Amino acid sequence: MDKSNEKDNSKYAVVMEKIVKRFPGVLANDHVDLFVKRGEIHAIVGENGAGKTTLMNQLYGLIKSDSGKIYVNGVETRIENPNDAINAKIGMVHQHFMLVNRLSVVENIVLGMEPVRGPFFARDSACKQINELSKKFGLFVDPDAIIEDLPVGIQQRVEIIKVLYRGAEILILDEPTAVLTPQETEELFEILRALKAQGKTVIFITHKLHEVMAITDSVTVMRLGKVTGVVKTSDTNPRELARMMVGRDVLLRVEKGSAKIGKEIFRVENLHVNENRGLEAVKGLNFSVKRGEIVGIAGVAGNGQSELIEAITGLRKVEEGRVIFKGVNITNFSPKRRRDMGMSHIPEDRLKHGLVLDFPLYYNFILGKHDNPRFCDGEFLRLIDIKRFSDELVKRFDVRPPIINLLGENLSGGNQQKVIIAREFSFNPDFIAISQPTRGLDIGAIEFIHKTIISMRDQGVGMLLISMELEEIFSLSDRILVMYEGQIMGEVTPQKTTTEEVGLMMAGHKLEDLRTQEA
């Protein structure tokens, strides 16, 4: 970007100039410049910890900058809290929606800015305004619907209407497609195009490079708190963006050969599992996994996947049906007994079920295997052997920093995940239940973890993979099962299906019905 453009801030909807933000021990934003033109869709991309969400939280007033200036439509603007941002016509749609589940759509949208008639809430006036906004931007919602009854794609529309209702001309969307089906993602993109056509400016935080290419006009790339590139989307490609994000060439597609599939290692029969409120979450599932294959389960979050994997690994009670491992009915076995038989588990919540955060890495590396004779001599741990083992894993799995005395809480999310994967893969399992292996990780860590998973498959390990990332399911799986409301809508292979077909199954359409319609 040339200097003449930099000086004329009036050309831009947003200019953030020399922004610095420090947290204890971390320089999150290091003299960052951001230029966003009016009426464009502008992506901010970068690895985890690159500083992109921190930067946007300053633009929306959730945190204060240590130094630097913000210009909105050419005017220097002090933004010290979200009210300042709203007054500057800036709105933010967070990755985790800020909605009150038991209230209606209209009540959520106008909350804090309710139109009144005398002492009473003017509901009809609010509904009229919402319907006008819905029609103008293609954001069709039922104002009287209750939030908890709506799918996540519609809840996201409510969030967007909420910021538009408050007069936003500049919209910040943080990882907006993280919980959407492919169809809902395309619907969101149509909405963003409509917003752009009406003169709105959209800032789009994402780590999905194919989405950057599909919807944005320009891109700011961040790495380690600094801007490493600003490009027009039409002048770049995913490989170049990945290189700017990571600082080296990155393998964007998983390279894998044909699976050498062996005998059945794992099976569930007529499996029924309840969720925490006692309602049925898994409704009579039947499927199997063979040695040397990856069976992927696709589905939008909240359709029984978490309950399924907890039942498989012994963390949740099975109400009905059987779990068979190596030909043995393990339905009522403890998690420890399953691990001793050769089952590993990479949990979806690495902080809750994967690590003890205030333990050093060398203890985390042996969790669940601490009574192994290799690490335990009667009542005492063999610390020298444990540390030697941990040093080997740190090197093999590229854990950074490679300090085994470091507490688990002091690692980044990607390196915490590497510790879990190193532990679970290092004891030569026969079957691994993997849930959300790359959730929240940057592109470099994702590449490493995908290679490791394929390597284990090629060694004859059977794997069940649950992921909300459809691209990940397609890249890694040899077979794909699609779950919706606790049931399997169909089984396909990645080579003989499409993201559209899988997306429709994720929304509740059975495969046989879809293919009957096609015929």
C-alpha positions as CSV (number, residue, x, y, z in Angstrom):
1,M,0.0,0.0,0.0
2,D,1.6,3.3,-1.0
3,K,2.2,6.2,1.4
4,S,-0.2,8.6,-0.2
5,N,-3.1,6.2,0.6
6,E,-1.8,5.7,4.1
7,K,-2.0,9.5,4.8
8,D,-5.5,9.9,3.4
9,N,-7.5,8.1,6.1
10,S,-10.8,9.5,4.8
11,K,-10.7,6.9,2.0
12,Y,-11.2,4.1,4.6
13,A,-14.1,3.0,6.8
14,V,-11.5,1.9,9.4
15,V,-7.9,2.7,9.9
16,M,-6.0,1.3,12.9
17,E,-2.6,2.9,13.2
18,K,0.4,1.6,15.1
19,I,-1.7,-0.4,17.5
20,V,0.1,-1.9,20.5
21,K,-1.4,-4.2,23.0
22,R,0.6,-6.1,25.7
23,F,-0.6,-8.8,28.1
24,P,1.7,-10.2,30.8
25,G,4.6,-11.9,29.0
26,V,3.0,-11.4,25.5
27,L,3.1,-8.6,22.9
28,A,-0.2,-9.4,21.3
29,N,-0.2,-6.5,18.8
30,D,3.1,-5.0,17.8
31,H,2.5,-1.7,16.0
32,V,-0.2,-3.1,13.8
33,D,-1.6,-1.0,10.9
34,L,-5.0,-2.0,9.4
35,F,-6.7,-0.3,6.5
36,V,-10.3,-1.3,5.5
37,K,-12.0,0.4,2.6
38,R,-15.6,1.4,2.7
39,G,-18.0,-1.2,1.3
40,E,-15.6,-4.0,1.1
41,I,-15.4,-7.5,2.7
42,H,-11.9,-7.5,4.4
43,A,-10.4,-10.7,5.9
44,I,-8.0,-10.8,8.8
45,V,-6.2,-14.2,8.8
46,G,-3.4,-15.6,10.9
47,E,-2.3,-18.5,13.2
48,N,-3.7,-18.8,16.7
49,G,-2.0,-16.2,18.8
50,A,-1.3,-14.0,15.8
51,G,-3.3,-11.2,17.4
52,K,-6.2,-10.8,15.0
53,T,-9.1,-11.2,17.6
54,T,-7.2,-9.0,20.0
55,L,-7.0,-6.3,17.3
56,M,-10.8,-6.5,16.6
57,N,-11.6,-6.5,20.4
58,Q,-9.9,-3.1,20.5
59,L,-11.9,-1.8,17.6
60,Y,-15.1,-2.9,19.3
61,G,-14.0,-1.5,22.7
62,L,-13.8,-4.8,24.6
63,I,-10.2,-4.1,25.5
64,K,-8.2,-0.9,25.4
65,S,-5.1,-0.3,23.3
66,D,-1.8,0.5,25.0
67,S,-1.0,2.9,22.2
68,G,-2.0,3.7,18.6
69,K,-4.9,5.5,16.9
70,I,-8.2,4.5,15.4
71,Y,-9.9,6.4,12.6
72,V,-13.5,5.7,11.6
73,N,-14.5,7.2,8.2
74,G,-11.4,9.5,8.4
75,V,-12.2,10.8,11.9
76,E,-9.9,9.9,14.8
77,T,-12.2,8.1,17.3
78,R,-11.6,7.1,20.9
79,I,-13.1,3.6,21.5
80,E,-12.9,2.7,25.2
81,N,-16.0,0.4,25.5
82,P,-18.6,-1.2,23.2
83,N,-20.9,1.8,23.6
84,D,-18.3,4.0,21.9
85,A,-18.0,1.4,19.1
86,I,-21.8,1.3,18.7
87,N,-21.9,5.1,18.6
88,A,-19.3,5.0,15.9
89,K,-21.6,2.6,13.9
90,I,-19.4,-0.5,14.6
91,G,-21.0,-3.9,15.4
92,M,-19.5,-7.2,16.3
93,V,-20.8,-10.8,15.9
94,H,-18.9,-13.0,18.2
95,Q,-17.9,-16.6,17.5
96,H,-20.0,-17.7,20.5
97,F,-23.3,-16.0,20.1
98,M,-24.5,-13.5,22.8
99,L,-28.2,-14.4,22.8
100,V,-30.6,-15.2,25.6
101,N,-31.9,-18.6,24.7
102,R,-35.3,-18.4,26.4
103,L,-36.2,-15.0,24.9
104,S,-37.8,-14.5,21.5
105,V,-36.0,-13.2,18.4
106,V,-37.5,-9.8,18.7
107,E,-36.7,-9.5,22.4
108,N,-33.0,-10.5,21.8
109,I,-32.6,-8.0,18.9
110,V,-33.9,-4.9,20.8
111,L,-32.6,-5.9,24.2
112,G,-31.3,-2.6,25.8
113,M,-32.8,-0.5,23.0
114,E,-36.5,-1.4,23.3
115,P,-39.0,0.9,21.6
116,V,-41.7,1.9,24.1
117,R,-45.2,3.2,24.0
118,G,-45.7,5.0,27.3
119,P,-44.5,2.6,29.9
120,F,-44.9,-0.5,27.7
121,F,-42.6,-2.4,25.2
122,A,-43.8,-1.5,21.7
123,R,-43.5,-5.0,20.4
124,D,-45.4,-4.3,17.1
125,S,-43.1,-1.4,16.3
126,A,-40.0,-3.6,17.0
127,C,-41.3,-6.4,14.8
128,K,-41.9,-3.9,12.0
129,Q,-38.3,-2.6,12.2
130,I,-37.0,-6.2,12.3
131,N,-39.1,-7.3,9.3
132,E,-37.8,-4.2,7.3
133,L,-34.2,-5.1,8.1
134,S,-34.8,-8.8,7.3
135,K,-36.3,-7.9,3.9
136,K,-33.6,-5.3,3.0
137,F,-30.7,-7.7,3.7
138,G,-32.2,-11.1,3.0
139,L,-32.0,-12.0,6.7
140,F,-35.4,-13.8,7.0
141,V,-36.3,-14.7,10.6
142,D,-39.5,-15.1,12.6
143,P,-39.6,-12.4,15.2
144,D,-41.7,-14.5,17.6
145,A,-39.6,-17.6,17.5
146,I,-37.7,-18.6,20.7
147,I,-33.9,-18.6,20.3
148,E,-33.3,-22.1,21.8
149,D,-35.7,-23.6,19.2
150,L,-33.7,-22.2,16.2
151,P,-30.8,-23.8,14.3
152,V,-27.4,-22.1,14.7
153,G,-27.6,-20.6,11.2
154,I,-30.7,-18.7,12.1
155,Q,-29.3,-17.7,15.5
156,Q,-26.4,-16.1,13.6
157,R,-28.9,-14.1,11.4
158,V,-30.4,-12.8,14.7
159,E,-27.0,-11.6,15.8
160,I,-26.4,-9.8,12.5
161,I,-29.8,-8.2,12.7
162,K,-29.1,-7.2,16.2
163,V,-26.0,-5.1,15.2
164,L,-27.8,-3.7,12.2
165,Y,-30.7,-2.6,14.4
166,R,-28.2,-0.6,16.4
167,G,-27.2,1.2,13.3
168,A,-23.9,-0.6,12.4
169,E,-22.3,0.4,9.1
170,I,-19.1,-1.6,9.9
171,L,-19.6,-5.3,10.9
172,I,-16.9,-7.5,12.5
173,L,-17.6,-11.2,12.2
174,D,-15.3,-13.5,14.3
175,E,-15.0,-17.0,12.8
176,P,-18.6,-16.8,11.6
177,T,-18.8,-20.2,9.9
178,A,-17.4,-22.3,12.7
179,V,-20.7,-23.9,13.6
180,L,-22.5,-23.8,10.2
181,T,-23.3,-26.5,7.6
182,P,-22.1,-25.9,4.0
183,Q,-25.5,-24.7,3.0
184,E,-25.7,-22.3,6.0
185,T,-22.3,-21.0,5.1
186,E,-23.4,-20.3,1.6
187,E,-26.5,-18.5,2.9
188,L,-24.3,-16.4,5.2
189,F,-22.1,-15.5,2.2
190,E,-25.2,-14.3,0.3
191,I,-26.1,-12.2,3.3
192,L,-22.6,-10.7,3.4
193,R,-22.8,-9.9,-0.4
194,A,-26.2,-8.2,0.3
195,L,-24.7,-6.2,3.1
196,K,-21.8,-5.1,0.8
197,A,-24.3,-4.2,-1.9
198,Q,-26.0,-1.9,0.6
199,G,-22.8,-0.1,1.3
200,K,-21.9,-1.9,4.6
201,T,-18.3,-2.7,5.4
202,V,-17.5,-6.2,6.7
203,I,-14.4,-7.4,8.6
204,F,-14.1,-11.2,8.5
205,I,-11.8,-13.1,10.9
206,T,-11.3,-16.7,9.8
207,H,-8.7,-19.4,9.4
208,K,-10.4,-21.1,6.5
209,L,-8.5,-19.9,3.4
210,H,-11.1,-21.3,0.9
211,E,-13.6,-19.0,2.5
212,V,-11.3,-16.0,2.2
213,M,-11.0,-16.7,-1.5
214,A,-14.7,-17.1,-2.0
215,I,-16.1,-14.0,-0.2
216,T,-13.5,-11.3,0.5
217,D,-12.1,-8.4,-1.5
218,S,-8.8,-8.0,0.4
219,V,-6.8,-9.7,3.1
220,T,-4.6,-8.6,6.0
221,V,-2.3,-11.4,7.2
222,M,-0.9,-11.4,10.7
223,R,1.8,-13.5,12.4
224,L,3.1,-13.2,15.9
225,G,1.4,-9.9,16.6
226,K,2.5,-8.2,13.4
227,V,1.1,-7.7,9.9
228,T,3.0,-9.8,7.4
229,G,1.1,-8.9,4.3
230,V,-1.9,-6.9,2.8
231,V,-3.2,-8.2,-0.5
232,K,-6.1,-8.0,-2.8
233,T,-7.9,-11.4,-2.8
234,S,-7.9,-11.5,-6.6
235,D,-4.1,-11.2,-6.6
236,T,-3.3,-14.1,-4.2
237,N,-4.0,-17.7,-3.6
238,P,-4.3,-20.0,-0.5
239,R,-0.7,-21.2,-0.7
240,E,0.7,-17.7,-0.6
241,L,-1.7,-16.7,2.3
242,A,-0.6,-19.8,4.2
243,R,3.1,-19.0,3.6
244,M,2.5,-15.4,5.0
245,M,0.6,-16.9,8.0
246,V,3.2,-19.5,9.0
247,G,6.4,-18.2,7.5
248,R,7.0,-21.3,5.3
249,D,5.3,-23.5,2.7
250,V,2.4,-25.4,4.1
251,L,0.8,-28.6,2.8
252,L,-2.8,-27.5,2.3
253,R,-4.1,-30.9,1.3
254,V,-3.6,-34.2,3.2
255,E,-1.4,-36.5,1.2
256,K,-2.5,-40.1,1.8
257,G,-2.4,-43.4,-0.1
258,S,-5.1,-46.0,-0.2
259,A,-6.0,-47.5,3.1
260,K,-4.8,-51.1,3.8
261,I,-8.0,-52.2,5.6
262,G,-7.8,-55.2,7.9
263,K,-10.3,-57.0,10.1
264,E,-13.0,-55.3,12.2
265,I,-11.5,-53.9,15.5
266,F,-14.5,-52.0,16.9
267,R,-18.3,-52.0,16.7
268,V,-21.4,-50.5,18.3
269,E,-24.7,-52.2,18.2
270,N,-28.1,-50.5,18.8
271,L,-26.4,-47.9,20.9
272,H,-28.6,-45.5,23.0
273,V,-27.0,-42.8,25.1
274,N,-28.6,-39.9,27.1
275,E,-27.3,-36.4,27.4
276,N,-26.9,-34.5,30.7
277,R,-30.6,-33.6,31.1
278,G,-31.6,-37.3,30.6
279,L,-32.9,-36.8,27.1
280,E,-31.8,-39.3,24.4
281,A,-28.9,-38.0,22.4
282,V,-27.8,-41.2,20.6
283,K,-30.6,-43.2,19.1
284,G,-29.8,-46.8,18.2
285,L,-26.5,-46.4,16.3
286,N,-24.9,-49.3,14.5
287,F,-21.5,-49.1,12.8
288,S,-18.0,-50.6,12.8
289,V,-14.4,-49.6,12.3
290,K,-11.7,-51.9,10.8
291,R,-8.0,-51.9,11.3
292,G,-6.2,-49.4,9.1
293,E,-9.2,-47.2,8.3
294,I,-10.5,-43.9,9.4
295,V,-14.3,-43.6,9.8
296,G,-15.3,-40.0,10.0
297,I,-18.5,-38.7,11.6
298,A,-19.8,-35.5,10.1
299,G,-22.5,-33.3,11.7
300,V,-23.3,-29.9,13.2
301,A,-22.3,-29.6,16.9
302,G,-25.0,-30.8,19.3
303,N,-26.3,-33.8,17.3
304,G,-25.1,-36.5,19.7
305,Q,-21.4,-36.7,18.7
306,S,-20.0,-35.8,22.1
307,E,-22.3,-38.3,23.9
308,L,-21.3,-41.0,21.4
309,I,-17.6,-40.6,21.9
310,E,-18.0,-40.4,25.7
311,A,-20.0,-43.6,25.7
312,I,-17.4,-45.4,23.5
313,T,-14.5,-44.4,25.9
314,G,-16.3,-45.1,29.1
315,L,-17.0,-41.5,30.2
316,R,-20.8,-41.8,29.8
317,K,-23.3,-44.5,30.7
318,V,-24.7,-46.6,27.8
319,E,-28.5,-46.8,28.3
320,E,-29.0,-49.6,25.8
321,G,-26.9,-51.6,23.2
322,R,-23.4,-52.8,23.2
323,V,-19.8,-51.5,22.5
324,I,-17.6,-54.3,21.1
325,F,-13.7,-53.9,21.0
326,K,-11.5,-56.8,19.8
327,G,-14.5,-59.0,19.9
328,V,-15.1,-58.3,23.6
329,N,-18.2,-56.6,25.0
330,I,-16.7,-53.6,26.8
331,T,-20.0,-51.7,27.4
332,N,-19.5,-51.5,31.2
333,F,-15.7,-51.4,31.3
334,S,-14.0,-48.4,33.0
335,P,-12.0,-46.0,30.9
336,K,-8.8,-47.4,32.5
337,R,-9.6,-51.0,31.5
338,R,-10.4,-49.9,27.9
339,R,-7.0,-48.1,27.7
340,D,-5.2,-51.2,29.0
341,M,-6.9,-53.2,26.2
342,G,-5.4,-50.8,23.5
343,M,-8.0,-48.0,23.1
344,S,-6.9,-44.4,23.0
345,H,-8.9,-41.2,23.2
346,I,-8.2,-37.7,22.0
347,P,-11.0,-35.6,23.7
348,E,-12.8,-32.7,22.2
349,D,-12.1,-30.5,25.3
350,R,-8.3,-30.8,25.7
351,L,-8.4,-28.6,28.9
352,K,-11.2,-30.6,30.7
353,H,-10.4,-34.2,29.6
354,G,-7.0,-34.1,28.0
355,L,-4.5,-32.4,30.4
356,V,-3.9,-31.6,34.0
357,L,-2.9,-27.9,33.5
358,D,-1.0,-27.4,36.7
359,F,1.1,-30.6,36.1
360,P,4.4,-30.4,34.2
361,L,4.5,-31.9,30.7
362,Y,6.4,-35.0,31.9
363,Y,3.4,-36.0,34.1
364,N,0.9,-35.2,31.3
365,F,2.8,-37.5,28.9
366,I,2.1,-40.5,31.1
367,L,-1.5,-39.8,32.3
368,G,-3.4,-43.1,32.3
369,K,-0.2,-45.1,32.0
370,H,1.4,-44.0,35.2
371,D,1.2,-47.6,36.6
372,N,3.0,-49.0,33.6
373,P,6.2,-50.9,34.9
374,R,8.2,-48.7,32.5
375,F,7.3,-45.7,34.7
376,C,6.4,-47.2,38.0
377,D,8.4,-49.3,40.5
378,G,5.8,-50.5,43.0
379,E,4.6,-47.4,44.8
380,F,7.1,-45.0,43.3
381,L,7.4,-43.3,39.9
382,R,10.6,-43.7,37.9
383,L,11.1,-40.0,37.3
384,I,14.3,-40.5,35.3
385,D,12.6,-42.9,32.9
386,I,9.5,-40.6,32.7
387,K,11.6,-37.6,31.8
388,R,13.6,-39.5,29.2
389,F,10.3,-40.7,27.6
390,S,9.0,-37.2,27.7
391,D,12.1,-35.8,26.0
392,E,11.7,-38.3,23.2
393,L,8.0,-37.3,22.7
394,V,8.8,-33.5,22.7
395,K,11.3,-34.0,19.9
396,R,9.2,-36.5,17.9
397,F,6.1,-34.4,18.0
398,D,7.8,-31.0,17.8
399,V,6.3,-29.6,21.1
400,R,7.3,-26.0,21.6
401,P,8.9,-24.9,23.8
402,P,10.7,-28.3,24.2
403,I,10.8,-27.9,28.0
404,I,9.3,-30.9,29.8
405,N,9.2,-29.1,33.2
406,L,6.8,-26.5,31.8
407,L,3.3,-26.6,33.2
408,G,0.6,-27.7,30.8
409,E,-1.2,-24.3,31.2
410,N,1.8,-22.5,29.8
411,L,1.6,-24.0,26.3
412,S,-0.4,-22.6,23.4
413,G,-3.5,-24.6,22.3
414,G,-1.7,-26.2,19.4
415,N,1.1,-27.4,21.6
416,Q,-1.3,-28.7,24.2
417,Q,-2.9,-30.7,21.5
418,K,0.4,-32.1,20.4
419,V,1.1,-33.3,24.0
420,I,-2.2,-35.2,24.0
421,I,-1.7,-36.7,20.6
422,A,1.9,-37.7,21.5
423,R,0.7,-39.4,24.6
424,E,-2.3,-41.2,23.0
425,F,-0.3,-42.3,19.9
426,S,2.9,-43.4,21.8
427,F,1.4,-46.5,23.5
428,N,0.7,-48.4,20.3
429,P,-3.1,-48.4,20.4
430,D,-5.2,-50.6,18.3
431,F,-8.1,-48.2,18.1
432,I,-8.3,-44.4,18.6
433,A,-11.5,-42.3,19.2
434,I,-10.6,-38.8,18.0
435,S,-12.8,-35.8,18.6
436,Q,-12.1,-32.4,17.1
437,P,-8.4,-33.0,16.7
438,T,-7.6,-29.5,15.3
439,R,-10.3,-27.3,16.9
440,G,-9.0,-23.8,17.3
441,L,-5.5,-24.7,15.9
442,D,-3.5,-22.8,13.3
443,I,-2.6,-24.0,9.9
444,G,0.9,-25.3,10.8
445,A,-0.3,-27.3,13.8
446,I,-3.2,-28.7,11.6
447,E,-0.8,-29.9,9.0
448,F,1.4,-31.7,11.6
449,I,-1.6,-33.4,13.3
450,H,-3.2,-34.5,10.0
451,K,0.1,-36.1,8.9
452,T,0.4,-37.9,12.3
453,I,-3.2,-39.3,12.0
454,I,-2.5,-40.7,8.5
455,S,0.7,-42.2,9.7
456,M,-1.1,-44.1,12.5
457,R,-3.8,-45.3,10.1
458,D,-1.0,-46.6,7.8
459,Q,0.4,-48.6,10.7
460,G,-2.9,-50.5,11.0
461,V,-4.7,-48.5,13.7
462,G,-8.5,-48.2,13.4
463,M,-9.8,-44.7,14.0
464,L,-13.1,-43.0,14.6
465,L,-12.9,-39.3,13.8
466,I,-15.4,-36.8,14.9
467,S,-15.0,-33.3,13.5
468,M,-17.1,-30.2,12.9
469,E,-14.7,-29.3,10.0
470,L,-16.2,-30.8,6.9
471,E,-13.0,-30.3,4.9
472,E,-11.1,-32.3,7.6
473,I,-13.6,-35.1,7.4
474,F,-13.3,-35.3,3.6
475,S,-9.5,-35.1,3.7
476,L,-8.9,-37.8,6.4
477,S,-11.7,-40.2,6.2
478,D,-12.0,-43.5,4.3
479,R,-15.7,-43.7,5.1
480,I,-18.0,-40.9,6.3
481,L,-21.1,-41.4,8.5
482,V,-23.4,-38.3,8.9
483,M,-25.2,-37.7,12.2
484,Y,-28.3,-35.7,12.8
485,E,-30.2,-35.6,16.0
486,G,-28.6,-38.8,17.3
487,Q,-29.1,-40.9,14.2
488,I,-27.1,-41.7,11.1
489,M,-28.5,-40.2,7.9
490,G,-26.2,-42.1,5.6
491,E,-22.8,-43.6,4.9
492,V,-20.7,-42.4,2.0
493,T,-17.1,-42.4,0.8
494,P,-15.3,-39.1,0.1
495,Q,-14.7,-40.0,-3.5
496,K,-18.4,-40.7,-4.2
497,T,-20.2,-37.8,-2.5
498,T,-20.1,-34.0,-2.4
499,T,-20.0,-31.4,0.4
500,E,-23.5,-30.4,-0.7
501,E,-24.9,-34.0,-0.3
502,V,-23.2,-34.3,3.1
503,G,-24.4,-30.9,4.1
504,L,-28.0,-31.8,3.3
505,M,-27.6,-35.0,5.5
506,M,-26.2,-32.8,8.2
507,A,-29.4,-30.8,8.0
508,G,-31.6,-33.9,8.5
509,H,-32.1,-35.4,5.0
510,K,-31.5,-39.2,4.7
511,L,-29.1,-40.3,2.0
512,E,-31.6,-42.8,0.4
513,D,-34.2,-40.0,0.1
514,L,-31.6,-37.6,-1.6
515,R,-30.5,-40.3,-4.1
516,T,-34.1,-41.3,-4.8
517,Q,-34.9,-37.6,-5.7
518,E,-31.8,-37.5,-7.9
519,A,-32.9,-40.6,-9.7
